[in-house]
Amino acid sequence: MGYVSKLFLFFFLLSTSGLFGQTSSDKLKKEQARLERKISATRMLLSKSKDNTTSSLNDLKVIENQIRFREQLLKNYDNQIRSAELKVADKERRIEEYTENVNRLKRQYKKLVLYAYKHRNKYGKMMFVFSSKSYYEAMKRNAYLKHISEMQRMQFIVIRQHQELIKEEIAVIEREKQLKYEVIADKKLEREAIEKDRIKQELIYRVFKQEEEIILAKLKEEETNRQRLKSKIAAAIRREIAEAEARRKAAEAAARKNNKGSNTSADASSSDGFRETAESRALSKSFEGNRGKLPWPVSKGSVSEKFGKNPHPTLKNVTTNNRGIDISTPKRASVRAVFDGEVTSVLNIPGAGKVIIIKHGNYRTVYSNLQDTYVKAGDKISTKKKIGSLLIKSGESTSVVHFEIHKVNGSSVTCLNPSLWVAH
């Protein structure tokens, strides 16, 4: 490999290694920003509870979320500090390499200058060429002298480039060190905030430990409401499927009547169960394509109860089973549709407020704990359109939206984890 090719490869490797390091740093910064947004949301919700003389179990869940997000942020800070330390060590190693290269190049340059000085007489160069035994040798000697001159020029350029690289690496080291000091300071503040959160958490926990009987009674009531909500939603979706199937059969019967004597396969398919139309299939595919990217059913908030089994925040060995997710959000917050669709049901369920079910092809999204609804069955809905506002429970500093996603396949309905569908 030639000298110039080696030089090009050197600069290419230098630039790509810096790019990879920058990519890793950018990922950590993005993760930090995401966690800070979550902490900001929980802090906003907890600030609302300061106006109340008593705290709720929902406040306790939000505090737990805030502590968890802060602990994740501490890990992120540790990773950033470690990344900065590795980058500084790498830059210091590079500076040593560049310094060694500069010293070596200077020695070579010195030899070239001395050689050029000794052969500075233009007649000496001419005699060196003309004293050749043949024309071919003279050409080689002339090319050799040109090569020496070019080498001298290139050596000077490379020395200057290496010196500039050293300056750049030193500047990067200073920036990384400053970043590390800033992150360490932020980490200290986060640790202090976690300790304050834990103290508040413990105080609320003690209060609720003294009221276990009241909490158990309330938990039973909430479980009854959950089951009522579950059965009402299932009945509404079954009714919708049955109505759609009845319309399909009626349309097929009308088609048979209007096409007497024609060969139709409608009878063979009449027992297939609920089937999607072309429009419904397209909407289903579009909904599926937005898995993990759907907006939240509220503009801001914090997930206070996840999908599936959740341990009770104060009662040992007690769990709740959630068919969706619960999101704590400011009082009277508006609820919005997470995707384009059609309202199929608006229900009023004691203990769960009003409930809206929206159809997205063979998917259904369910929004409950509503106080007011702004839509009715049959309405076409666009993404993020406001469909209602949340209930305000006595003694609560925030409102909670209960959100579910279901998939209809024929006559069966599957409950899905909304956390896998909404953006984070």
C-alpha positions, 0 to 999 in steps of 0.5 A, a space after each residue: 500500500 502506498 504512502 498516500 493510501 495509508 494516509 487516507 486509510 488513517 484519516 478514514 479510521 479516525 473519522 469512523 471511530 469518532 462517529 461510532 463514539 458519537 452514536 453511543 453518546 447520542 443514544 445515552 443523551 436521548 435516553 436521558 431526555 426520555 427519562 427526564 420527560 417521564 420524571 417531569 410528568 410524575 413531578 407535575 402529577 405529584 405537585 397537584 397532590 400538594 393541595 390535598 390534605 391526604 394522599 391517595 394510593 394513586 399518589 403512592 403509585 406515581 411516587 413509585 414511578 418517579 423513584 424508578 425513573 430516577 434510578 434509571 436516570 442514575 444508571 444512565 448517568 453512570 453510563 455517560 460518565 463511564 463513556 466519557 472516561 473511556 473517551 478521554 482514555 482513548 483520546 489520551 492514547 491517540 495523543 501519545 500516538 500522534 506525538 510519537 508520529 510527529 517526532 518520527 516525522 520530524 526526524 524524517 523531515 530533518 533528514 530530508 532537509 539535510 539531504 536537500 541542503 547538501 544537494 541544493 546546487 542545481 548543477 549538482 543535480 544536473 551532474 547527478 542526472 547527466 552522469 548516468 550511464 544510460 538514458 533510462 538511468 537518467 530518467 530514473 535519477 530525475 524521477 528519484 529527485 522529484 520523489 524526494 522533493 514530493 516526500 519533503 512536501 508531504 512530510 511537512 503536510 502530515 506533520 501539520 495535520 498531526 499537530 492539528 489532530 492533537 489540538 482537536 483531541 485535547 479539545 475533545 478531552 476538555 469537553 468530555 471532562 466538563 461533561 463528566 463533571 456536569 453529569 456527576 453534579 446532576 447525579 448527586 442532585 438525583 440521589 438527593 431527590 430519590 431520598 426525598 421521594 423515599 421519605 414521602 413514600 414511606 410516610 404515605 405507606 405508613 398511613 395506609 398500613 393503618 387503614 388496611 381494612 378500609 383498603 381491602 374493602 375498597 379493593 373488593 369494590 374496585 374488583 367488582 367494578 373491573 369485572 362489571 367493566 370486563 363483562 360489559 365490554 365483552 357484551 358490547 363487542 359480541 353485540 357489534 360482531 353479531 350485528 355485523 354478521 346479521 347485516 352481512 347475511 341480510 346482504 347475501 340473502 338480498 343478493 341471492 334474491 336479486 340473482 336467482 339462478 346464478 351460482 353463488 358461494 354465499 351459502 357456503 360462507 354464511 357460517 364462517 363468522 364475522 369477516 372483515 370488509 376490504 376497508 376494514 382489512 386496510 384499517 387493521 393493517 394500518 393499525 398494526 403498522 403503528 404498533 409501538 407508535 400510537 399516541 397516548 389516550 391523554 396528552 400527558 401522564 404516567 402509567 400508574 398500573 401496567 397490563 397484567 398482574 400488579 402487586 398492591 402498593 401497600 398490601 402484601 401478597 395481594 395483586 390486581 389483574 389489569 386487562 389494560 393500563 391505567 394512566 394518571 393524568 391531571 384532573 378533568 383531562 381530555 381523552 383522545 382517540 389513539 387512531 382513526 376509527 369508528 365509535 361502536 359503543 358508548 356505555 355508562 357503567 357504575 364504578 367505571 364511569 362512561 366507556 367509549 369503544 372505537 373500532 379500527 378494522 378488527 381492532 378495538 380500543 376502549 377508554 373508560 373512567 370518563 365523566 363526559 363523552 363528546 361522541 356517539 355510536 357511528 361517529 367517524 373518529 380521527 387520531 388524537 380527536 378528543 372524545 371525552 373528559 375524565 372522572 374526578 373522584 373525591 379525595 383524588 388529586 389526579 384523574 385516571 384513564 383506563 385504556 384497553 386494546 382488543 383484537 377481534 378474530 372471527 367470533 373470538 376476542 383477544 385482550 392485548 397489552 397496550 404498552 406494546 402499542 403506544 409510544 414511549 
